[in-house]
């Protein structure tokens, strides 16, 4: 993890590499890394480089959306197996039913709100909303991806706002 952060920081003076790394890291954060992507935003925030922050935010949003698309496809492919497996045990079947109910009830807004929380790991919500998608009927793919993209941008905006409000309270 420290090596990834150092590689990212070392590339800061070459914006296209920095944003490409942020894009790749966002894909990994969506798929397997239970680590928030906000690390890529710290340097542009501390430098008050708003253009760089916007570019990095767009790279992160695009990467998280690509990762979410891959998980969405995976979720559709394994949902049947999970239901079949869970039918063997009452607790597992109950858990699957509750997860499906959660996804159906909260829908895109629930996904959007969860993914908008700064510091939140994206991996678990994206998997839950993909795997327990009632055979692709609770959430449509394009709207699912749009919710992911907009939540990523919202998260950047929230983090930026928190950063600047905090900076006003704690000038340094």
Phi, psi and omega in degrees: 000312180299322179296319178297318179295318180295319177298317178298312180296323179295335182269001187303324182282357174239088190307318183294326177289317179302313182289326175295318177294319177297320177299310179297318179295324179294323176298312180296322179295325178289321188272311188226337186271117179277041184238131180296149184277354184304342178306323182290347183263347185297312182296312176298327178292314182294328178277354184052041179263090189290325176296318178294320178298316179296314179299317179293320177299318178294321178296318178295315181298318179294318179295317179294325179291319177297316177299319179295322178298317178297319178292322179301314178297314179300316181300317178297325182283333183255351183303316180300318179296320180294317178298316180297315180294316185291337180297341180286333183233132184300315182296317179295317179297319178298316180298315179298315180298318180292321178296318178296320179296317178301312181297315181294318184288316185272331175053215184295323182293322177296315177298313180302313181295316179299316183283350178274350183283116178300137179088349180285137173289132180279335189305307185294309180300320181297317178295315181300312182288341177272313185287324183256047186263022178046056178058037178078010183263335181284320181231129177277143188305308186295321177290324175301314181292321178297319177299319177297312182298310182294324178295322178296317177295320178299319180297320177297316180297317179296314180298318178298317179296315178300316181302312184284328174294314179298321180296326177291327179280330184234065181297144184215000000 
